[in-house]
């Protein structure tokens, strides 16, 4: 906790003034010791043979200098304390650096760091607030349809089978949504996740094989080009979830008769795996290439596609947990390219 500025001001003033006053007294003592006698007027008071007015003027000058230095050092700390107090009250729009002025020292750097912390906290709180709003909306929709189906079932028992099928589908959607939210929550607190040595290319080939088997029924296919091996210290379950979500998302939006292409290459002298997943779907607007990795974000026109809008958000968080990255780009000729970069052994908090 920062000391109170008023106390710090007094301590700095006293310390600086005493140091300067001590230097004057030591100089006077040295002159007295060597026998130096400066000329004095007959009526001028002296201290150990040294004229008193210079000593008084030196002491006053040192006091004024100390006052200025103490004010210069303690004043910005008062601003920092004010800003931290407002942030403790939840006012994360507070900014301290404008109050610091044009200083170029460690205190100005500290003010910059505090403002950056406040901005990040504000962004985090806003995203959590938006996430809670989206969760409530996503939960309300299947629950509303469940209630409607139950009400119709009571009114017209002849539709029992159709309405039971509807209730089953909505229950599955609720279960999938809750599972995805739990996964996202685990990733948000991923510091305690167990890591193990996993051949990620072998894992990726297994994911592509399963996706290819399921895609045949809809006239789609999955082609993978991933030679070699890439053994990394990762959480296998989360890495599998990340790649699987990206591949299945590509299949979901691919038209029948097209193929999802998965390309994996080891780079960085074996320290990084770069995987690109390409599809021939409708793609996304250029301004949404970053937003699609946010929770519950859906591209306009994709509402009819089954999903809860958390797959790519989980994939991004899983990559970040392992010190990697994920990005999207429009594919030439139509479609989307999603690139995942996974480090061989960097965990969250260790990435440079």
N, C-alpha and C positions, 0 to 999 in steps of 0.2 A: 504494500500500500504506500502510495506517495505521501511524504510528510506534508503537513499543512504549510501552504506558502508563507504565511505570516511568521511561523517559527523558522522556516528555512531562511527567510529574508534576514531575520535578526541574527541567526548563526553565521550566515555569510558576511553580513556587515561587520560583526564583531571580529571574525577571523581575519578578514582582509585588513581591517583597520589596525588590529593589533600587530599583524605581520609588518605592515608599513611603518607603524610607530616604533616597533622593535628595531627595524633597520636603521631608523634615525637615531635612536638611543645608542645602538651599538657603534654607529659612526662617531657619535659624540664621545663615547667612552674610549674609542680608539684614539681620537685626537687628544683627549686628556692624558692617555697613557703615554703617548710619544712626546708629550710636553708642548703640543702646538697650542699657541695662544693667539687667537684672531684678535685684531684690533677692535676695541670697543670704545664707545663714548663714555664720558664720565658718568652720565645719568642712565646708561643702558643697563638693565638688570641682566645678570648672568646666571648660568647653571653650571657649576663646576668649571668656571672660567669661560664657558661658551655663551655667547649672546642668546638670551631667551627668545627674542622675536623670531629668528630663523627657525628655532625649534617649534614655536607656536604655529608659525605659518606652515611648516612641514607637516605637523600633526593635523592641522585643519585641511590641508590639501589631500592628505591621505584619507581623511574621513570622507571628504566629498567624492574622491575616486572610489572608495569602498562602497559608498552609498549607491553610486551609479552601477558598479559591477553587480552588487547584490540585487538591485532592481532588475538588471538585464537578465540575470540568471533565474530569479524566482518568478518573474511575471509570466513567462510562458507556461510554467508548471501550474500556475493558477488556472490558466485556460485549459490545460490538459485535465486537471481535476474537475473543472466544470463540465467538460465534455464527457468524461467517464461517468460522472454523476447522472447526466441526462441519459446516457446509454443504459445505465442501471435501471432507469425508470421506463425503459422500452422505447426511447426516442432515438431510433437508429438512423434518422435522417440528419442527426447532428454532425457537423463537420468542424474540426478544430484547426486545420491548417490555415484557413483564411485569417484566423485570429493571430496566428504566429507571425504573419507578415513575410518579409523577405529574408528571414534567417536562413543560413546555410550551414547548419551544424547538426549535432546528434539529436538535439531537442526537436528540430524541424523534421528530422527523419522519423523520430518517434511519433510526432503528430501525423505524419503521412501514414505510418503503419496503423495508427489508431483509426484514422478515417477509412482505410482500406478494410480493416476488421469490421467497422460499422456497416460498410457497404455490403460485405459478404454476409453478415448477420441479417441485414435487411432483405437481401436476396433469398437467403435460406428461409426466413420466416414467410416471405411472400410465396415461395414455392410450396412450403408446407401447407399454407392456408389454401392455395389453389389445389393442392393434392387432396386435402380433406374435402373440399367442395366437389372435386371430380369423383372421389370415392363414394360420397353420399349419392351423387347423381347416378353413378354406375350401379350401385346397389339398389337404388330405388326402382330403376327400370325393370329388372327381372322380377323384383318383388311385386311391382304393380301388375305385371302380366300374370304372375302366379295367383294373385288375389282375383284378377278378372277371370282366369280359367276356373278357379274354384267356385266363383259366383255363377258362371255359366253352367257348370256341372250340376249345381244345385237346382238351377232353373230348368235344365233340359237333360235328364239322365240318359237320354238316347245317344248323346254325343260322348259317352263316357270314354271310349277308347281314344278318340281324337284328342280330347281334352287331357287325358292322362299322359298321352305322348307329349303334349305341349308342356305340361307340368314337369315331366321328366327332362325335357330340353332346357327349360329355365333353371331347374335345379342343377343341371350339369354346368350351365353358364355361371351360376352363383359359386359353385365349387371351384371352377377354373379361376374365377376372379379372386376368390379368397386365397387360393394357392399362389397366384401370381403376386398378390399383395404381400403375402408372407415371405416370398422369395425376395421381393424388393426390400422388405424390412430387414431381412438377414444380411443383404448386401450393404445396407446403410450402416450396419454395425459389424462389419466384416473383419475387424481386427483379430478376433479369436478363431477364425476359420482355420481348419487343419489343411496343410499343404503336403503334397506327395509328388513323387516323380511319375510323370505321365507322358507317354508318347502321344503328343497332340495330333500328329498326322494320322496315326492309327485310329485315334478317337474320331477325327474328322471323316475318315473313310467309312467308319461304322455308321456315323450319322447320315452320310450321303447314301449309303446302301439302304438303310431303313426308309429314308425319304423317297428313294427311287422306287422301292417296293410299293409304297402307298400312292405314289404319283401315277403309276401305271393305270389305275382305275379311272383316272380323269383325263387320260391322254397326254399327260405331261411326263417329263423325264428329268433326271438329275445326272449330269456328267461331272466327274471330278478328275482333276489332274494334280496330284499331290505326291510326288516321289520322295523317297528318302525317309528320314526319321527326324523328329524334333522332340527331344525329351526335356521337359520343363518342370520346375518346382511350382505347382499350381494346386488349386482346389479342383479336382477332377469334375465334381458334380456341377460346379458353377461354370467352368469353361465349356463343358458339354452343353449346358443350358444355353450359353451365349451363342455358340455356333448353330445349335439346333434351332433356336428362335430365328436367327437370320435366314437360314436355309428354308425353314417352313414359311416364313413371311414372304420370301421370294416365290415359293410355289403357290402360295395363296393368291397372289396377284398375277400369276402368269396365265396367259390364255391357253386353252387346249392346243396341243400340237407343238408346243414350244418346250425348250429345255432350260433348266437352271444350270449355269456353269459355275463350278467351284474350282478355284485355282489357288494352290498353296505353295509358297516358295520360302525357303530358309534364307535369311539375309543377315547382314551385320556380323559376318564371321561366325555364324551359328548362334548368335545371341537373340535373334528375333524371327518370328514366323509371321509372314505377311499373307493373309488369306483374302481373296476377293470373291464375292458371290454376285453373279450377274444374272439378271432376268430380262424378259421381254414384256414386262407388264406396262401399265400406263405411266409409271414413274410418278414423280411428285413435282409440284411447282418449285422452281429454284429457291424461292425464299423459305421453303419448308425443309430444306435438306438437313438443317441442324435440328429443327423442331421435332422431327419424327422420332427422335431419341428421347423425348420427354414423355412422362407417363400420361396415358389416356389421350394422346394426340392421334387424331385420325385425319387422313387426307379427305378433302371434300369428294363425295361420290363413292367412298369406300364403306359407307354405313352398312350396306347389305352384306359385307364380308364378315364372317363370324370371327370374333376376337374381342379381347378386352382392352387392347391398346397398351399393353405393358411389355410385350415381347422384346421390342428394340430397346426400351428403357432398361430392362434387366440385362440385355446384352452389353449395353454401354457401361453400366455399373460394374458388371463382372470384369470387363476389360480394364477399367480404371483401378479396380481392386488389385489387379495383377500388374499394374504399372504399364498397361497397354493403352491402345486408342481404338476408336471406331469412327468411321466417317462414311458419308454417302455422296455419290455424284451421279449425275444423269449419264446414262449410257448412250453413246453415239448410235443413232438408228432407232432409239426408243428403249425404254426400260431403265432400270436402276442398278447401280454398282455400289455394293457395301464392302468396305475394306476394313479388316480387323488386323491390328498389329499387337502381337503378344510377345512379351519378353520371356526369356528362358528361366529367369529366377529372381525377378524384382517384384517385391510385394508393395502394397500401398504404404506410403510414407517413406519409401526408399527411392522412389523414382526421382531422377534429377530433372 
